[in-house]
Amino acid sequence: MTNPVAAQSDANNTDEDSFDEGSYTTSIASSITDYKYEHGRRYHAYQEGRYVLPNDEEEQNRMDLQYHAMRLTYGDKLFFAPVQKDLKRVLDVGTGTGIWVEDVADKYPDTEIYGIDLSPIQPRWSAPNVKYQVDDVEQPWTYPPNHFDLIHTRIMLGSLRDWSLFFTQCLKHLRPGGYIECQEISVEARTDDSSLPENSALTAWCNNQEEAMRQIGMELKVTGDMFKKQMQEAGFVDVEVKEFKIPIGQWPKDPKMRETGAFQLVAMLEGIGGLTMALWTRFLGWKKEDVEDELVKVKNEMRSKSVHSYWPTFAVYGRKPVEQDGGS
């Protein structure tokens, strides 16, 4: 387990030449950018409704702030998996704004980096070794078996319904010895000093988020050990879990964690509306005005330096056995 956070006083290779990616992946067309709007927020068009969060600029800003908070938490590491130095191909699933892909591409300029997402919100100009694709990872994969050296996900709890199937797909499409790594946040605000108030608005928000997500077959309160078990059941070996805490606010005594908490707090204050509105109005029967009133309480609690809350976060990685020949 991680330590308490101190608060301030107060397989076989496939012939690559025969694989035409353009004929098997979805191109960016007018139907994909025919976005849907609800309560003043913009949502994806491709596979409409599969992902319940917005994809507009406000949400993109939240995602990038969240990325910086996680990267600070992870000690500036892009991934923890002990991959080989000469990475050939990397796949980022649920790439969002593409910020992780661009950072990896900068560090590994000779590596082909693929980023896939339901929304075409990635930069128009990217590194020459980057390729973005609009695709649904829960549909049958069109990549060849034994294709990638690393498959990466970050904060996909509200996106994937069947993690067991996902890990099976990853095992098939990773080369023998390749790695899967998942970096996630459990939506379960915690403290190490019982400073969350009784009848906490933040705790209630987490519970409502979980209840709404469960209605569409997903859960937000998870642990690294749950991921480890599913990876092992899929066939991965050498599975490791690394656990961390992301403070919410500038209450930590440690300067680095205080900076991390500032990023996380701003991400939540500016983005919590997008995280909440569709879920609560579609699946919990709330009215828009009632959601907004409740979020005022949640924001006030997150701003309070007397509440030493944090998100549990973890990175889990596993290796495809060298004996695998591509899976079935």
Sequence and secondary structure as in RCSB ss.txt:
>XXXX:A:sequence
MTNPVAAQSDANNTDEDSFDEGSYTTSIASSITDYKYEHGRRYHAYQEGRYVLPNDEEEQNRMDLQYHAMRLTYG
DKLFFAPVQKDLKRVLDVGTGTGIWVEDVADKYPDTEIYGIDLSPIQPRWSAPNVKYQVDDVEQPWTYPPNHFDL
IHTRIMLGSLRDWSLFFTQCLKHLRPGGYIECQEISVEARTDDSSLPENSALTAWCNNQEEAMRQIGMELKVTGD
MFKKQMQEAGFVDVEVKEFKIPIGQWPKDPKMRETGAFQLVAMLEGIGGLTMALWTRFLGWKKEDVEDELVKVKN
EMRSKSVHSYWPTFAVYGRKPVEQDGGS
>XXXX:A:secstr
      B        GGG  GGGTSB   TTTS  EEETTEEE  TTTTSS S  SHHHHHHHHHHHHHHHHHTT
T S  S   SS  EEEEES TTSHHHHHHHHH TTSEEEEEESS  S SS  TTEEEEE  TTS   S TT EEE
EEEES TTT S HHHHHHHHHHHEEEEEEEEEEEE S  B SSS S TT HHHHHHHHHHHHHHTTT  S   HH
HHHHHHHHHT EEEEEEEEEEESSS BSSHHHHHHHHHHHHHHHHHHHHHHHHHHHHHS   HHHHHHHHHHHHH
HHH TT   EEEEEEEEEE  TT SS  
